[in-house]
Amino acid sequence: MAEKYEVEVFITEEGNVSMRVKGIRGKSCVDKLKALASPLGKVEDVEYTSEYYEQEQKVKQISKQKA
């Protein structure tokens, strides 16, 4: 199952763009934002939320076969 997360995008009257990721713990949120932000231009500032400092969730999928 794919992870669910939310990206909020804010654009000011001056044309500045800011983005916020919700629902991703750990540093993987940075990778998600890089993919979205790179076409928009240079990143000038980064602020990390408390989710960034939380431990990433590891999901292990276990499948059992019937004998």
Secondary structure, DSSP 4 states (H G I P E B T S, - for coil): -PPP-EEEEEE-TT--EEEEEES--TTHHHHHHHHHHGGG---------GGGGSPPPP---------
